[in-house]
Amino acid sequence: MKNNKLLLVLLLIITQLTGGCAMEKKGNKFPYDTKEHIEEYILKELKQNYKINFSYSHEWEGMPYESEFSVYNNTPDNSEIPESLKRFTGRQIATYFTALVEPVNKETGENNYYTKYGVCANSKEGIADCCHAYFFKDRITGNLLSIIGDSLSAKTPYIRIIGLERPLGTWKGTEPLKKYIKAGDFESYVYIYLPANGSDSEYAKQIKNILNTLYTEDAKQYNITLEVRQDDDKITFENRKGSVIFYQDLDQFDMEIDHWTKEMILEHINSDKDLNTVKPEDIYQ
């Protein structure tokens, strides 16, 4: 179980970075076949949709990141097409592009560090992006902090809102928050910190209290992934301080609070310690 859990977590982290680039609906088609023209065109389309300027980012969590531009043509055995694009079998994919963008005039401060969003495009299905989360993240964060309260974490919980990839134009960023929450086009990563050097048994009891709070109907609508860390100075796999104690997507497998017995929590604590051996460069290379 330990190796499977580690692989799953690493896959989730990489998906956050890349956005997946597998659009379910058609978006805006783009007309250009060079990287420079596509980059220019995408920034123009983002500004037209969201009414703010974006720029390309070449760094993610302290690691270098470069946009990807490729040209693929279907062959009889699809040998030139990467696995992520093989569902397009039978249709030529002339160009494929993926990158990270961020608002030009973004706010500063720790809770605004994660303002880099995936954008991707192919010449058959158009542009898809995750930037919509930027326009709702502060209000969602405030709602979650109200739900969590002051008693569950040794310091203020850190929350980041990840937008799910949607065809550009699905959101303008001006829609009512209730509509955005109901659509569920985002995920909330909640980092809660516990005092360092506690025992696994102590942590299991505290995590159970946290889960009781996050499995309420009010909290469940925010698509939460919970990460519990020790309040220490260890730099771990997401290039953040705090030794990982517990990591879980609370929506996974339709699990409910009854799933989380003390024994199950202890099992996860034991397996999730492996995350503390993963270096950032092992993921973002």
Long-range contacts (C-beta under 8 A, 24 or more apart in sequence): 1-267, 1-271, 2-270, 2-271, 2-274, 3-274, 5-268, 5-271, 5-272, 5-274, 6-271, 6-274, 6-275, 6-278, 9-247, 9-275, 10-237, 10-278, 10-283, 12-225, 12-249, 13-237, 13-238, 13-283, 14-283, 16-162, 17-60, 17-65, 17-100, 17-118, 17-284, 18-98, 18-118, 18-120, 19-98, 19-117, 19-118, 19-119, 19-120, 19-128, 19-129, 19-130, 19-165, 20-84, 20-118, 20-165, 21-84, 21-96, 21-98, 21-118, 21-120, 21-122, 21-128, 21-165, 22-84, 22-87, 22-165, 23-125, 23-126, 23-128, 23-165, 23-167, 25-167, 26-125, 26-126, 26-167, 27-121, 27-125, 27-126, 27-127, 27-128, 27-167, 27-168, 27-169, 28-126, 28-127, 28-167, 28-168, 28-169, 29-123, 29-124, 29-125, 29-126, 30-95, 30-121, 30-123, 30-126, 30-127, 32-95, 33-71, 33-94, 33-95, 33-123, 35-67, 35-69, 35-97, 38-69, 38-95, 38-97, 38-121, 39-67, 39-97, 39-99, 42-97, 42-99, 42-101, 42-119, 42-121, 42-127, 43-101, 45-127, 45-168, 46-101, 46-119, 46-129, 46-131, 46-168, 49-168, 49-169, 49-172, 50-131, 50-132, 50-135, 50-172, 50-173, 51-172, 51-173, 52-103, 52-104, 52-105, 53-103, 53-104, 53-105, 54-101, 54-102, 54-103, 54-104, 54-131, 55-101, 55-102, 55-104, 56-99, 56-100, 56-101, 57-100, 57-101, 57-102, 57-116, 58-100, 60-100, 60-116, 60-284, 61-238, 61-239, 61-280, 61-284, 62-239, 62-280, 63-239, 63-280, 63-281, 63-283, 63-284, 63-285, 65-100, 65-284, 67-97, 67-98, 67-99, 67-100, 68-96, 68-97, 68-98, 68-99, 69-95, 69-96, 69-97, 70-95, 70-96, 70-97, 71-95, 71-96, 72-96, 85-122, 88-122, 88-124, 91-124, 92-124, 93-122, 93-123, 93-124, 94-122, 94-123, 94-124, 95-121, 95-122, 95-123, 96-120, 96-121, 96-122, 96-123, 97-121, 97-122, 101-129, 101-131, 103-134, 106-134, 110-158, 111-141, 111-158, 111-159, 111-160, 113-160, 114-160, 114-161, 114-162, 117-163, 118-165, 119-168, 120-165, 125-167, 126-167, 126-168, 127-167, 127-168, 128-165, 128-166, 128-167, 128-168, 129-163, 129-165, 129-166, 129-168, 130-162, 130-163, 130-164, 130-165, 130-166, 131-163, 132-163, 132-166, 132-170, 132-171, 132-173, 132-180, 132-185, 132-186, 133-161, 133-162, 133-163, 133-185, 133-186, 134-163, 134-173, 135-171, 135-173, 135-174, 136-161, 136-173, 136-177, 136-180, 136-186, 137-161, 139-177, 140-177, 140-181, 140-186, 140-188, 140-222, 143-222, 144-188, 144-190, 144-219, 144-222, 144-224, 147-213, 147-214, 147-216, 147-218, 147-219, 148-190, 148-192, 148-213, 148-214, 149-213, 152-192, 152-206, 152-209, 152-210, 152-213, 153-192, 153-193, 153-194, 154-193, 154-194, 154-195, 154-231, 155-193, 155-231, 157-190, 157-191, 157-192, 157-193, 158-190, 158-191, 158-240, 159-188, 159-189, 159-190, 159-191, 160-188, 160-189, 160-191, 161-186, 161-187, 161-188, 161-189, 162-186, 162-187, 162-188, 162-189, 181-221, 181-222, 182-221, 184-221, 184-223, 186-223, 187-223, 187-224, 187-225, 188-222, 188-223, 188-224, 188-225, 189-224, 189-225, 189-227, 190-214, 190-224, 190-225, 190-226, 190-227, 191-227, 191-228, 191-229, 191-240, 191-242, 192-226, 192-227, 192-228, 192-229, 193-228, 193-229, 193-230, 193-231, 193-242, 194-228, 194-229, 194-230, 194-231, 194-245, 195-230, 195-231, 196-230, 196-231, 196-232, 196-243, 197-230, 197-232, 198-230, 200-266, 200-269, 200-270, 201-266, 203-228, 203-245, 203-246, 203-269, 204-262, 204-265, 204-266, 204-269, 205-262, 207-245, 207-246, 207-260, 207-265, 207-269, 208-260, 208-262, 208-265, 211-250, 211-257, 211-260, 211-265, 212-257, 214-250, 215-250, 215-256, 215-257, 220-250, 220-251, 223-251, 224-250, 224-251, 225-249, 225-250, 226-250, 234-276, 235-280, 236-275, 236-276, 236-278, 237-275, 237-276, 237-278, 237-279, 237-280, 237-282, 237-283, 238-280, 239-280, 243-276, 244-272, 244-273, 244-275, 244-276, 245-269, 245-272, 246-272, 247-272, 247-275
